[in-house]
Amino acid sequence: MCKMKIEMRGFCMSREVAQFLHDISSPLAVLDSIIGTEQMDSVQGKDIAGLALKRLVDITTSFRCMEKGKKFNRFCVGRALQEIISEKIVEHDFQNITLSKTGPVTRLQVSEFGFKRVLSNIINNAIEAISDNEKKVVHIALKCDKDSVIVKVSDNGKGIPCEILEKLNQSSFSWGKTRGQGLGLSHARTYMYKSGGNMSITSIEGVGTEIRLIFPLP
């Protein structure tokens, strides 16, 4: 029994380490792409580097101190989305990420770090899924009303087959990536559940994919 507990503890830790390494890859890629370049000397470059460093600090802090039972501060959803979009533009050298907003400026009282982590992973997936056509676009739509905050991330990529969509609920299932660990969507579902919201995925092969995150407001 003791041996089994030790083995299970080791498995959980390896998953946590894998998630940590998965999360820091994006801000590290941003820093790697601009440090030592002319962009780093610009105001925009310094701002982007500052955001990447802040993300690394947030990720490290979260890994060291679990957020169980923590009461979260409210944060501006639109600002958080714009910060992640700025990161992705630099990380992937990809300019075709658009953001539209409907409704009043809204603040959420959930884990801001978790929110950014989920959006980072989903946008990464969307960019990597886009086909080689010249009109490739990732669009993020933010809709706020009195009852909920809805974030939709859509792409015009290759889409996901129906049989694969069913498997995306599995914690370790990854599709369409050569080095996928299945951590992104698994964590997104867990985060949305803990935040009292839900996530849905719709996709049509050859047309694209949309992931919808719904956060109910109190």
Backbone as ProteinMPNN parsed JSONL, in Angstrom:
{"seq_chain_A": "MCKMKIEMRGFCMSREVAQFLHDISSPLAVLDSIIGTEQMDSVQGKDIAGLALKRLVDITTSFRCMEKGKKFNRFCVGRALQEIISEKIVEHDFQNITLSKTGPVTRLQVSEFGFKRVLSNIINNAIEAISDNEKKVVHIALKCDKDSVIVKVSDNGKGIPCEILEKLNQSSFSWGKTRGQGLGLSHARTYMYKSGGNMSITSIEGVGTEIRLIFPLP", "coords_chain_A": {"N_chain_A": [[0.841, -1.203, 0.0], [1.935, 1.247, 0.851], [3.941, 1.569, -1.059], [2.412, 1.851, -3.35], [1.172, 4.328, -2.853], [3.373, 6.03, -2.922], [4.18, 5.719, -5.589], [1.912, 6.757, -6.916], [2.006, 9.377, -5.999], [4.354, 10.209, -7.191], [3.566, 10.093, -9.87], [1.612, 12.127, -9.988], [3.211, 14.344, -9.416], [4.879, 14.343, -11.649], [3.08, 15.024, -13.646], [2.436, 17.61, -12.826], [4.913, 18.874, -13.126], [5.232, 18.558, -15.876], [3.095, 20.149, -16.756], [3.951, 22.627, -15.803], [6.329, 23.045, -17.313], [5.173, 23.079, -19.808], [3.63, 25.41, -19.624], [5.499, 27.515, -19.256], [6.768, 27.651, -21.669], [5.706, 29.396, -23.631], [6.005, 32.247, -22.719], [8.821, 32.16, -22.484], [9.581, 31.703, -25.124], [8.797, 34.102, -26.257], [10.535, 35.947, -24.984], [12.963, 34.946, -25.935], [12.76, 35.538, -28.622], [12.906, 38.306, -28.819], [14.908, 39.431, -27.178], [18.064, 40.892, -27.438], [17.628, 41.853, -29.942], [16.701, 44.547, -32.261], [14.102, 45.173, -31.688], [13.856, 44.942, -28.965], [14.802, 47.32, -28.005], [12.804, 49.106, -28.416], [9.849, 50.853, -27.241], [7.514, 49.304, -27.323], [8.622, 46.735, -27.506], [9.908, 46.518, -25.025], [7.689, 46.626, -23.363], [6.368, 44.245, -24.084], [8.304, 42.361, -23.353], [8.288, 42.827, -20.614], [5.703, 41.947, -19.939], [5.982, 39.237, -20.577], [7.905, 38.44, -18.71], [6.452, 38.903, -16.368], [4.473, 36.974, -16.692], [6.025, 34.655, -16.442], [6.787, 34.876, -13.763], [4.247, 34.712, -12.553], [3.479, 32.11, -13.313], [5.468, 30.556, -12.074], [5.019, 31.232, -9.393], [2.422, 30.234, -9.048], [2.901, 27.511, -9.403], [4.448, 26.94, -7.181], [2.821, 27.658, -5.064], [-0.176, 26.441, -4.528], [-3.488, 27.337, -5.62], [-5.699, 26.727, -4.079], [-8.699, 27.335, -2.353], [-8.308, 30.053, -2.394], [-9.271, 33.472, -2.48], [-10.035, 35.251, -5.252], [-8.914, 38.252, -6.868], [-10.736, 40.726, -8.723], [-10.404, 41.088, -12.25], [-9.744, 42.805, -15.356], [-11.218, 41.555, -18.166], [-10.912, 42.12, -20.931], [-8.415, 43.442, -20.998], [-6.695, 41.404, -20.091], [-6.984, 39.547, -22.176], [-5.907, 41.031, -24.307], [-3.241, 41.207, -23.52], [-2.406, 38.522, -23.693], [-2.79, 38.093, -26.434], [-0.86, 39.855, -27.493], [1.423, 38.537, -26.642], [1.251, 36.147, -28.127], [1.428, 37.027, -30.773], [4.094, 37.785, -30.962], [5.41, 35.436, -30.119], [4.704, 33.502, -32.079], [5.246, 34.862, -34.36], [3.088, 35.932, -35.812], [0.618, 37.807, -37.186], [-2.109, 37.839, -37.668], [-4.221, 37.841, -35.642], [-7.2, 38.615, -34.313], [-9.372, 40.713, -32.334], [-12.561, 41.142, -31.049], [-15.033, 43.033, -29.294], [-17.988, 42.924, -27.408], [-20.479, 44.573, -25.619], [-20.356, 45.902, -22.194], [-17.318, 46.931, -20.435], [-15.987, 44.376, -18.538], [-15.302, 42.757, -15.433], [-13.837, 39.83, -14.102], [-14.077, 37.537, -11.366], [-12.173, 35.357, -10.927], [-9.394, 33.061, -11.135], [-6.899, 34.95, -12.472], [-4.414, 34.259, -13.486], [-4.924, 31.57, -14.185], [-6.883, 31.994, -16.156], [-5.403, 33.327, -18.167], [-3.572, 31.321, -18.737], [-5.211, 29.296, -19.813], [-6.269, 30.614, -22.115], [-3.898, 31.128, -23.465], [-3.024, 28.516, -24.137], [-5.188, 27.661, -25.752], [-5.158, 29.502, -27.88], [-2.623, 28.962, -28.891], [-3.106, 26.345, -29.862], [-4.98, 26.959, -31.845], [-3.51, 28.531, -33.67], [-1.564, 26.694, -34.472], [-3.171, 24.885, -35.749], [-4.027, 26.024, -38.058], [-4.359, 25.981, -41.558], [-2.268, 26.104, -44.544], [-3.275, 28.176, -46.073], [-3.605, 31.486, -47.542], [-5.243, 33.191, -46.19], [-5.328, 32.809, -43.461], [-6.572, 33.052, -40.191], [-6.966, 33.859, -36.75], [-9.547, 34.422, -34.614], [-10.755, 36.208, -31.845], [-13.498, 36.553, -29.85], [-15.108, 38.577, -27.57], [-17.764, 38.665, -25.433], [-19.837, 40.429, -23.323], [-22.358, 40.547, -20.916], [-25.11, 41.145, -18.636], [-25.404, 38.698, -17.444], [-23.349, 36.893, -18.072], [-19.933, 36.193, -19.128], [-18.538, 35.646, -22.198], [-16.119, 34.015, -24.049], [-14.874, 33.479, -27.192], [-12.843, 31.549, -29.256], [-11.821, 31.26, -32.449], [-10.799, 29.608, -35.466], [-9.727, 29.345, -38.918], [-8.841, 26.859, -39.751], [-7.88, 23.417, -40.348], [-9.859, 21.984, -39.099], [-11.581, 19.532, -36.967], [-12.006, 16.049, -36.936], [-15.12, 14.288, -36.378], [-14.982, 11.951, -34.749], [-12.684, 12.438, -33.345], [-13.265, 14.685, -31.852], [-14.823, 13.665, -29.773], [-12.921, 12.374, -28.238], [-11.425, 14.385, -27.179], [-12.104, 15.028, -24.641], [-10.608, 13.525, -22.986], [-7.987, 13.367, -20.601], [-5.304, 13.011, -21.385], [-5.22, 13.125, -24.084], [-4.069, 14.074, -27.239], [-4.131, 15.772, -30.354], [-3.169, 16.235, -33.742], [-0.689, 17.374, -33.273], [2.832, 17.177, -33.261], [4.329, 17.031, -30.983], [2.531, 16.99, -28.922], [1.122, 17.028, -25.627], [-1.328, 16.765, -24.538], [-2.16, 18.451, -22.521], [-3.219, 21.048, -22.591], [-6.116, 21.404, -23.345], [-7.212, 19.691, -21.482], [-6.518, 20.882, -19.036], [-7.88, 23.279, -19.424], [-10.591, 22.518, -19.322], [-10.737, 21.618, -16.671], [-10.141, 23.971, -15.289], [-12.292, 25.634, -16.079], [-14.419, 24.246, -14.949], [-13.822, 24.452, -12.18], [-14.086, 27.148, -11.971], [-16.722, 27.552, -12.168], [-17.818, 27.688, -14.653], [-18.249, 26.726, -18.133], [-17.04, 24.85, -20.997], [-17.052, 24.553, -24.526], [-16.59, 22.807, -27.612], [-16.7, 23.219, -31.034], [-16.508, 22.061, -34.364], [-15.697, 21.877, -37.84], [-14.586, 19.883, -40.373], [-12.16, 21.039, -42.614], [-13.137, 23.588, -42.501], [-12.943, 24.904, -39.96], [-12.4, 25.588, -36.4], [-14.047, 26.231, -33.299], [-13.756, 27.321, -30.023], [-15.499, 27.74, -27.076], [-15.757, 29.608, -24.155], [-17.551, 29.977, -21.234], [-18.392, 32.093, -18.673], [-20.37, 32.378, -15.971], [-21.947, 35.21, -14.431], [-22.224, 36.492, -11.089]], "CA_chain_A": [[0.0, 0.0, 0.0], [2.832, 2.389, 0.941], [4.614, 1.683, -2.34], [1.434, 2.362, -4.307], [0.986, 5.748, -2.587], [4.576, 6.708, -3.4], [4.133, 5.721, -7.049], [0.87, 7.687, -7.324], [2.493, 10.719, -5.727], [5.321, 10.492, -8.233], [2.837, 10.33, -11.112], [0.999, 13.448, -9.894], [4.247, 15.341, -9.51], [5.359, 14.401, -13.024], [2.075, 15.776, -14.394], [2.571, 19.011, -12.457], [6.128, 19.367, -13.764], [4.945, 18.649, -17.304], [2.25, 21.326, -16.957], [4.807, 23.795, -15.573], [7.186, 23.212, -18.485], [4.26, 23.42, -20.906], [3.173, 26.785, -19.455], [6.559, 28.516, -19.389], [7.329, 27.648, -23.018], [5.267, 30.567, -24.396], [6.747, 33.462, -22.379], [10.238, 31.985, -22.797], [9.728, 31.876, -26.571], [8.689, 35.541, -26.511], [11.79, 36.568, -24.576], [14.019, 34.472, -26.829], [12.613, 36.143, -29.953], [13.145, 39.753, -28.857], [16.134, 39.831, -26.474], [19.216, 40.989, -28.327], [17.218, 42.389, -31.245], [16.336, 45.961, -32.256], [12.775, 45.307, -31.106], [13.987, 45.06, -27.52], [15.101, 48.715, -27.692], [11.609, 49.918, -28.607], [8.925, 50.884, -26.111], [6.641, 48.143, -27.445], [9.406, 45.549, -27.183], [10.111, 46.481, -23.573], [6.399, 46.283, -22.759], [6.123, 42.819, -24.33], [9.242, 41.613, -22.499], [7.796, 42.962, -19.247], [4.547, 41.054, -19.783], [6.478, 37.861, -20.588], [8.54, 38.203, -17.413], [5.375, 38.814, -15.379], [3.838, 35.658, -16.868], [6.923, 33.66, -15.857], [6.668, 34.992, -12.306], [2.93, 34.186, -12.168], [3.488, 30.66, -13.49], [6.32, 29.992, -11.024], [4.327, 31.413, -8.112], [1.303, 29.298, -9.013], [3.445, 26.16, -9.245], [4.954, 26.793, -5.817], [1.733, 27.862, -4.106], [-1.46, 26.081, -5.115], [-4.477, 28.389, -5.394], [-6.889, 26.163, -3.453], [-9.321, 28.127, -1.31], [-7.923, 31.448, -2.496], [-10.262, 34.389, -3.015], [-9.354, 35.953, -6.327], [-9.26, 39.629, -7.159], [-11.35, 40.945, -10.03], [-9.495, 41.601, -13.275], [-10.393, 43.209, -16.601], [-11.102, 40.473, -19.139], [-10.378, 42.648, -22.182], [-6.98, 43.697, -20.851], [-6.006, 40.112, -20.021], [-6.972, 38.982, -23.527], [-4.97, 41.785, -25.141], [-1.887, 40.829, -23.116], [-2.103, 37.208, -24.264], [-2.674, 38.255, -27.885], [0.455, 40.463, -27.749], [2.412, 37.469, -26.455], [1.162, 35.179, -29.218], [1.907, 37.655, -32.007], [5.56, 37.714, -30.944], [5.837, 34.04, -29.998], [4.51, 32.762, -33.327], [5.462, 35.77, -35.491], [1.808, 35.788, -36.512], [-0.104, 39.056, -36.964], [-3.549, 37.738, -37.956], [-5.052, 37.535, -34.474], [-8.102, 39.75, -34.143], [-10.18, 40.711, -31.118], [-13.761, 41.976, -31.069], [-15.658, 43.117, -27.978], [-19.395, 43.305, -27.379], [-20.955, 44.772, -24.255], [-19.552, 46.774, -21.333], [-16.08, 46.402, -19.844], [-16.382, 43.49, -17.445], [-14.248, 42.142, -14.625], [-14.146, 38.497, -13.589], [-13.451, 37.191, -10.086], [-11.625, 34.004, -10.993], [-7.939, 33.122, -11.219], [-6.421, 35.605, -13.691], [-3.344, 33.418, -14.011], [-5.553, 30.429, -14.848], [-7.538, 32.5, -17.36], [-4.372, 33.562, -19.19], [-3.004, 30.018, -19.112], [-6.173, 28.631, -20.693], [-6.315, 31.309, -23.404], [-2.613, 30.906, -24.126], [-3.032, 27.177, -24.73], [-6.195, 27.567, -26.812], [-4.683, 30.263, -29.04], [-1.536, 28.162, -29.471], [-3.723, 25.274, -30.637], [-5.624, 27.534, -33.03], [-2.469, 28.938, -34.625], [-0.921, 25.491, -34.996], [-4.131, 24.126, -36.556], [-4.366, 26.756, -39.283], [-3.758, 25.424, -42.78], [-1.314, 26.986, -45.222], [-3.889, 29.138, -46.988], [-3.124, 32.849, -47.362], [-6.204, 33.969, -45.404], [-5.427, 32.2, -42.13], [-6.924, 34.031, -39.164], [-7.505, 33.448, -35.46], [-10.378, 35.52, -34.124], [-11.22, 36.084, -30.469], [-14.676, 37.383, -29.625], [-15.463, 38.735, -26.162], [-19.128, 39.18, -25.26], [-20.168, 40.627, -21.911], [-23.68, 41.071, -20.598], [-25.374, 41.127, -17.197], [-25.459, 37.322, -16.933], [-22.173, 36.063, -18.338], [-18.825, 36.604, -19.996], [-18.289, 34.573, -23.161], [-14.925, 34.189, -24.875], [-14.833, 32.496, -28.277], [-11.619, 31.538, -30.052], [-12.112, 30.506, -33.672], [-9.776, 29.629, -36.524], [-10.169, 28.808, -40.205], [-7.895, 25.795, -40.037], [-8.298, 22.162, -40.973], [-10.995, 21.374, -38.401], [-11.359, 18.301, -36.207], [-12.974, 14.998, -37.265], [-16.128, 14.026, -35.33], [-14.538, 10.926, -33.804], [-11.628, 13.02, -32.519], [-13.91, 15.6, -30.916], [-15.27, 12.903, -28.606], [-11.762, 11.979, -27.44], [-10.766, 15.553, -26.613], [-12.436, 15.113, -23.227], [-9.66, 12.717, -22.238], [-6.945, 14.23, -20.04], [-3.988, 12.867, -22.003], [-5.369, 12.972, -25.521], [-3.61, 15.19, -28.062], [-4.351, 15.476, -31.77], [-2.701, 17.232, -34.691], [0.583, 17.949, -32.858], [3.893, 16.181, -33.232], [4.85, 16.904, -29.616], [1.431, 17.319, -28.011], [1.061, 16.287, -24.368], [-2.71, 16.675, -24.103], [-2.313, 19.191, -21.279], [-3.933, 22.299, -22.776], [-7.571, 21.302, -23.246], [-7.524, 19.034, -20.211], [-6.471, 21.9, -17.985], [-8.94, 24.259, -19.68], [-11.85, 21.978, -18.804], [-10.655, 21.611, -15.211], [-10.212, 25.365, -14.845], [-13.649, 26.141, -16.271], [-15.262, 23.581, -13.949], [-13.536, 25.041, -10.879], [-14.51, 28.55, -12.019], [-18.176, 27.577, -12.263], [-18.227, 27.892, -16.043], [-18.154, 25.543, -18.985], [-16.322, 24.996, -22.259], [-17.56, 23.713, -25.604], [-15.784, 22.805, -28.831], [-17.391, 22.865, -32.275], [-15.536, 22.045, -35.449], [-16.081, 21.297, -39.126], [-13.385, 19.586, -41.156], [-11.955, 21.883, -43.779], [-13.712, 24.92, -42.271], [-12.305, 25.492, -38.79], [-12.78, 25.175, -35.05], [-14.369, 27.29, -32.342], [-13.825, 26.942, -28.616], [-16.268, 28.75, -26.352], [-15.645, 29.601, -22.707], [-18.661, 30.733, -20.664], [-18.248, 32.372, -17.251], [-21.564, 33.034, -15.448], [-21.697, 36.289, -13.486], [-23.088, 36.392, -9.917]], "C_chain_A": [[0.877, 1.255, 0.0], [3.509, 2.646, -0.405], [3.671, 2.278, -3.377], [1.238, 3.866, -4.128], [2.168, 6.545, -3.112], [4.552, 6.813, -4.923], [3.089, 6.709, -7.56], [1.318, 9.127, -7.107], [3.498, 11.139, -6.792], [4.659, 10.801, -9.557], [2.233, 11.727, -11.121], [2.051, 14.536, -10.05], [4.746, 15.474, -10.938], [4.38, 15.154, -13.909], [2.184, 17.268, -14.098], [3.799, 19.622, -13.114], [5.911, 19.533, -15.265], [4.092, 19.879, -17.611], [3.062, 22.608, -16.788], [5.677, 24.078, -16.798], [6.378, 23.627, -19.706], [3.897, 24.902, -20.838], [4.273, 27.814, -19.705], [7.114, 28.612, -20.807], [6.946, 28.899, -23.814], [6.006, 31.843, -24.001], [8.246, 33.355, -22.636], [10.504, 32.19, -24.282], [9.663, 33.35, -26.945], [10.001, 36.237, -26.171], [12.924, 36.188, -25.518], [13.969, 35.18, -28.176], [12.941, 37.631, -29.993], [14.412, 40.202, -28.141], [17.315, 39.809, -27.442], [18.881, 41.501, -29.714], [16.893, 43.879, -31.115], [14.976, 46.184, -31.606], [12.846, 45.526, -29.603], [14.248, 46.503, -27.098], [13.888, 49.626, -27.839], [10.737, 49.86, -27.359], [8.02, 49.66, -26.122], [7.373, 46.863, -27.066], [9.636, 45.399, -25.691], [8.818, 46.115, -22.855], [6.112, 44.79, -22.894], [7.039, 41.96, -23.454], [8.794, 41.668, -21.043], [6.619, 42.045, -18.969], [4.986, 39.593, -19.74], [7.131, 37.509, -19.261], [7.49, 38.07, -16.312], [4.68, 37.461, -15.469], [4.713, 34.565, -16.266], [6.844, 33.68, -14.333], [5.344, 34.396, -11.839], [2.891, 32.664, -12.248], [4.293, 29.989, -12.376], [5.648, 30.082, -9.665], [3.183, 30.423, -7.964], [1.779, 27.867, -8.793], [3.894, 25.909, -7.804], [3.844, 26.869, -4.774], [0.407, 27.571, -4.78], [-2.53, 27.081, -4.71], [-5.754, 27.875, -4.735], [-7.402, 27.079, -2.341], [-9.015, 29.607, -1.366], [-9.072, 32.277, -3.061], [-9.577, 35.291, -4.025], [-9.838, 37.387, -6.462], [-9.906, 39.728, -8.536], [-10.305, 41.491, -11.001], [-10.279, 41.906, -14.549], [-10.155, 42.147, -17.674], [-10.471, 40.964, -20.44], [-8.889, 42.897, -22.116], [-6.192, 42.397, -20.825], [-5.913, 39.463, -21.398], [-5.946, 39.693, -24.404], [-3.527, 41.445, -24.8], [-1.487, 39.488, -23.714], [-1.946, 37.292, -25.777], [-1.314, 38.842, -28.25], [1.56, 39.42, -27.623], [2.428, 36.525, -27.655], [1.669, 35.742, -30.546], [3.422, 37.556, -32.102], [6.032, 36.265, -30.948], [5.782, 33.299, -31.321], [4.83, 33.593, -34.575], [4.245, 35.742, -36.417], [0.929, 36.99, -36.176], [-1.621, 38.923, -37.058], [-4.365, 37.195, -36.786], [-5.908, 38.763, -34.206], [-8.934, 39.58, -32.873], [-11.361, 41.647, -31.301], [-14.421, 41.917, -29.696], [-17.098, 43.597, -28.118], [-19.834, 43.448, -25.928], [-20.006, 45.618, -23.442], [-18.263, 46.104, -20.867], [-16.441, 45.61, -18.595], [-15.166, 42.926, -16.735], [-14.736, 40.793, -14.107], [-13.443, 38.287, -12.255], [-13.123, 35.705, -10.082], [-10.11, 34.157, -11.043], [-7.512, 33.765, -12.537], [-5.296, 34.804, -14.323], [-3.919, 32.226, -14.776], [-6.222, 30.833, -16.142], [-6.524, 32.686, -18.479], [-3.748, 32.251, -19.656], [-3.912, 29.3, -20.101], [-6.197, 29.284, -22.071], [-5.018, 31.141, -24.174], [-2.589, 29.562, -24.835], [-4.0, 27.072, -25.901], [-5.742, 28.315, -28.058], [-3.504, 29.555, -29.703], [-2.096, 27.067, -30.364], [-4.317, 25.808, -31.938], [-4.595, 27.907, -34.09], [-1.833, 27.72, -35.277], [-1.855, 24.698, -35.903], [-4.432, 24.781, -37.897], [-3.621, 26.162, -40.472], [-2.878, 26.474, -43.456], [-1.967, 27.957, -46.203], [-3.476, 30.558, -46.622], [-4.039, 33.68, -46.463], [-6.363, 33.422, -43.986], [-5.602, 33.277, -41.054], [-7.355, 33.309, -37.879], [-8.283, 34.639, -34.918], [-10.859, 35.209, -32.709], [-12.366, 37.064, -30.271], [-15.011, 37.39, -28.144], [-16.846, 39.362, -26.07], [-19.456, 39.244, -23.778], [-21.595, 41.152, -21.786], [-23.906, 40.924, -19.099], [-25.311, 39.724, -16.598], [-24.156, 36.546, -17.083], [-21.103, 36.794, -19.138], [-18.51, 35.419, -20.891], [-17.061, 34.931, -23.993], [-14.916, 33.081, -25.918], [-13.528, 32.655, -29.055], [-11.877, 30.66, -31.271], [-10.967, 30.634, -34.662], [-10.367, 29.067, -37.806], [-9.197, 27.737, -40.684], [-8.54, 24.542, -40.584], [-9.495, 21.51, -40.296], [-10.631, 20.062, -37.734], [-12.406, 17.265, -36.589], [-13.901, 14.703, -36.086], [-15.634, 13.028, -34.295], [-13.44, 11.443, -32.879], [-12.213, 13.959, -31.477], [-14.325, 14.885, -29.626], [-14.107, 12.571, -27.677], [-11.08, 13.161, -26.761], [-11.125, 15.792, -25.148], [-11.428, 14.369, -22.362], [-8.462, 13.569, -21.828], [-5.624, 14.154, -20.787], [-4.067, 12.769, -23.522], [-4.923, 14.237, -26.238], [-3.758, 14.805, -29.519], [-3.813, 16.607, -32.626], [-1.399, 17.903, -34.308], [1.632, 16.848, -32.801], [4.423, 15.966, -31.822], [3.764, 17.206, -28.591], [1.419, 16.425, -26.79], [-0.373, 16.146, -23.856], [-3.0, 17.466, -22.838], [-3.223, 20.413, -21.416], [-5.43, 22.22, -22.565], [-7.999, 20.635, -21.949], [-7.546, 20.053, -19.079], [-7.578, 22.932, -18.17], [-10.268, 23.782, -19.109], [-11.864, 21.997, -17.276], [-10.805, 23.022, -14.66], [-11.63, 25.902, -14.96], [-14.6, 25.529, -15.243], [-15.079, 24.219, -12.573], [-14.005, 26.494, -10.813], [-16.023, 28.679, -12.119], [-18.695, 27.8, -13.659], [-18.211, 26.611, -16.83], [-17.484, 25.881, -20.299], [-16.934, 24.072, -23.292], [-16.663, 23.87, -26.827], [-16.672, 22.406, -29.995], [-16.386, 22.954, -33.41], [-16.12, 21.386, -36.689], [-14.806, 21.086, -39.929], [-13.323, 20.466, -42.394], [-12.486, 23.294, -43.616], [-13.043, 25.609, -41.073], [-12.891, 25.006, -37.48], [-13.091, 26.397, -34.195], [-14.437, 26.697, -30.944], [-14.485, 28.086, -27.87], [-16.131, 28.542, -24.853], [-16.751, 30.504, -22.147], [-18.466, 30.851, -19.148], [-19.54, 33.05, -16.771], [-21.19, 34.111, -14.433], [-22.668, 36.17, -12.303], [-24.198, 37.431, -9.952]], "O_chain_A": [[0.616, 2.204, -0.739], [3.636, 3.791, -0.839], [4.077, 3.111, -4.188], [1.148, 4.604, -5.109], [1.988, 7.62, -3.684], [4.863, 7.864, -5.483], [3.341, 7.424, -8.53], [1.043, 9.997, -7.933], [3.494, 12.285, -7.241], [5.123, 11.669, -10.296], [2.319, 12.438, -12.122], [1.82, 15.535, -10.732], [5.011, 16.584, -11.401], [4.798, 15.854, -14.832], [2.044, 18.096, -14.998], [3.748, 20.749, -13.605], [6.347, 20.52, -15.857], [4.329, 20.571, -18.601], [2.884, 23.564, -17.542], [5.752, 25.216, -17.262], [6.834, 24.419, -20.531], [3.856, 25.58, -21.865], [4.019, 28.864, -20.296], [7.85, 29.548, -21.12], [7.756, 29.412, -24.585], [6.594, 32.482, -24.874], [8.883, 34.353, -22.973], [11.518, 32.775, -24.663], [10.38, 33.802, -27.837], [10.52, 37.021, -26.965], [13.755, 37.029, -25.858], [15.004, 35.401, -28.804], [13.223, 38.175, -31.061], [14.948, 41.262, -28.466], [17.531, 38.836, -28.165], [19.758, 41.576, -30.574], [16.817, 44.412, -30.008], [14.718, 47.247, -31.04], [12.0, 46.213, -29.03], [13.952, 46.879, -25.964], [13.931, 50.788, -27.434], [10.859, 48.955, -26.534], [7.778, 49.047, -25.083], [6.814, 46.002, -26.386], [9.569, 44.295, -25.152], [8.836, 45.386, -21.862], [5.669, 44.146, -21.943], [6.606, 40.958, -22.885], [8.903, 40.679, -20.319], [6.535, 41.435, -17.903], [4.442, 38.8, -18.972], [6.939, 36.409, -18.743], [7.62, 37.225, -15.426], [4.336, 36.866, -14.447], [4.195, 33.639, -15.642], [6.834, 32.63, -13.691], [5.306, 33.663, -10.85], [2.341, 32.003, -11.368], [3.864, 28.986, -11.805], [5.693, 29.137, -8.876], [2.989, 29.841, -6.897], [1.135, 27.098, -8.079], [3.739, 24.807, -7.277], [3.918, 26.224, -3.728], [-0.084, 28.403, -5.544], [-2.499, 27.616, -3.602], [-6.794, 28.528, -4.825], [-6.632, 27.537, -1.496], [-9.421, 30.353, -0.474], [-9.76, 31.855, -3.991], [-8.641, 36.014, -3.684], [-11.001, 37.699, -6.209], [-9.645, 38.902, -9.411], [-9.428, 42.263, -10.612], [-11.343, 41.335, -14.787], [-9.012, 41.879, -18.042], [-9.593, 40.3, -20.992], [-8.168, 42.599, -23.068], [-5.142, 42.292, -21.46], [-4.88, 38.892, -21.749], [-5.205, 39.052, -25.15], [-2.676, 41.397, -25.688], [-0.363, 39.328, -24.189], [-1.071, 36.64, -26.348], [-0.678, 38.389, -29.202], [2.516, 39.419, -28.399], [3.495, 36.15, -28.141], [2.265, 35.021, -31.345], [3.973, 37.282, -33.168], [6.945, 35.907, -31.691], [6.702, 32.553, -31.657], [4.708, 33.108, -35.7], [4.363, 35.556, -37.628], [0.537, 37.175, -35.023], [-2.347, 39.796, -36.582], [-5.102, 36.219, -36.925], [-5.383, 39.835, -33.904], [-9.168, 38.466, -32.405], [-11.187, 42.811, -31.664], [-14.378, 40.89, -29.018], [-17.386, 44.546, -28.847], [-19.595, 42.563, -25.107], [-18.953, 46.018, -23.94], [-18.133, 44.88, -20.899], [-17.12, 46.117, -17.702], [-14.137, 42.654, -17.352], [-15.896, 40.64, -13.726], [-12.344, 38.799, -12.038], [-13.709, 34.914, -9.342], [-9.601, 35.277, -10.998], [-7.734, 33.192, -13.603], [-5.225, 34.679, -15.546], [-3.464, 31.906, -15.875], [-6.146, 30.104, -17.131], [-6.754, 32.256, -19.609], [-3.432, 32.093, -20.835], [-3.446, 28.761, -21.105], [-6.149, 28.59, -23.087], [-5.033, 31.024, -25.399], [-2.183, 29.472, -25.993], [-3.678, 26.469, -26.925], [-5.918, 27.824, -29.173], [-3.392, 29.544, -30.929], [-1.628, 26.874, -31.486], [-4.178, 25.193, -32.995], [-4.789, 27.629, -35.273], [-1.591, 27.708, -36.484], [-1.391, 23.921, -36.738], [-5.028, 24.157, -38.775], [-2.425, 25.88, -40.404], [-2.769, 27.602, -42.977], [-1.288, 28.505, -47.072], [-3.039, 30.802, -45.497], [-3.65, 34.761, -46.019], [-7.427, 33.563, -43.382], [-4.877, 34.271, -41.02], [-8.025, 32.278, -37.929], [-7.739, 35.735, -34.78], [-11.308, 34.101, -32.417], [-12.215, 38.264, -30.5], [-15.179, 36.334, -27.534], [-17.069, 40.464, -26.573], [-19.366, 38.244, -23.065], [-21.981, 42.094, -22.478], [-22.969, 40.606, -18.367], [-25.179, 39.573, -15.383], [-23.888, 35.634, -16.301], [-21.335, 37.849, -19.729], [-18.246, 34.319, -20.407], [-16.981, 36.016, -24.567], [-14.948, 31.897, -25.582], [-13.162, 33.759, -29.46], [-12.12, 29.461, -31.14], [-10.259, 31.64, -34.69], [-11.394, 28.388, -37.777], [-8.789, 27.708, -41.845], [-9.603, 24.589, -41.201], [-10.088, 20.584, -40.849], [-9.528, 19.543, -37.906], [-13.597, 17.575, -36.569], [-13.507, 14.854, -34.93], [-15.837, 13.225, -33.097], [-13.28, 10.949, -31.762], [-11.722, 14.027, -30.35], [-14.193, 15.432, -28.531], [-14.287, 12.493, -26.462], [-10.252, 12.972, -25.869], [-10.534, 16.648, -24.49], [-11.393, 14.556, -21.146], [-7.98, 14.39, -22.607], [-4.886, 15.139, -20.823], [-3.099, 12.376, -24.174], [-5.345, 15.339, -25.889], [-3.54, 13.651, -29.887], [-3.971, 17.782, -32.297], [-1.016, 18.895, -34.928], [1.36, 15.734, -32.352], [4.902, 14.883, -31.486], [4.077, 17.644, -27.484], [1.669, 15.223, -26.883], [-0.606, 15.478, -22.849], [-3.981, 17.188, -22.149], [-3.919, 20.775, -20.469], [-5.964, 22.901, -21.69], [-9.037, 20.979, -21.383], [-8.472, 20.081, -18.268], [-8.152, 23.409, -17.192], [-10.989, 24.556, -18.48], [-12.871, 22.346, -16.661], [-11.515, 23.24, -13.678], [-12.122, 26.556, -14.04], [-15.484, 26.212, -14.726], [-16.057, 24.497, -11.878], [-14.289, 27.011, -9.733], [-16.551, 29.79, -12.151], [-19.881, 28.072, -13.845], [-18.165, 25.523, -16.255], [-17.373, 27.049, -20.671], [-17.297, 22.938, -22.979], [-16.06, 24.921, -27.048], [-17.327, 21.365, -29.948], [-15.515, 23.823, -33.412], [-16.929, 20.462, -36.6], [-14.036, 22.025, -40.136], [-14.305, 20.616, -43.123], [-12.305, 24.122, -44.509], [-12.627, 26.764, -41.17], [-13.759, 24.134, -37.45], [-12.481, 27.455, -34.349], [-15.103, 25.686, -30.719], [-14.094, 29.245, -28.005], [-16.356, 27.445, -24.342], [-16.869, 31.663, -22.546], [-18.385, 29.849, -18.438], [-19.784, 34.2, -17.135], [-20.238, 33.951, -13.669], [-23.821, 35.785, -12.498], [-25.019, 37.488, -9.037]]}, "name": "protein", "num_of_chains": 1, "seq": "MCKMKIEMRGFCMSREVAQFLHDISSPLAVLDSIIGTEQMDSVQGKDIAGLALKRLVDITTSFRCMEKGKKFNRFCVGRALQEIISEKIVEHDFQNITLSKTGPVTRLQVSEFGFKRVLSNIINNAIEAISDNEKKVVHIALKCDKDSVIVKVSDNGKGIPCEILEKLNQSSFSWGKTRGQGLGLSHARTYMYKSGGNMSITSIEGVGTEIRLIFPLP"}
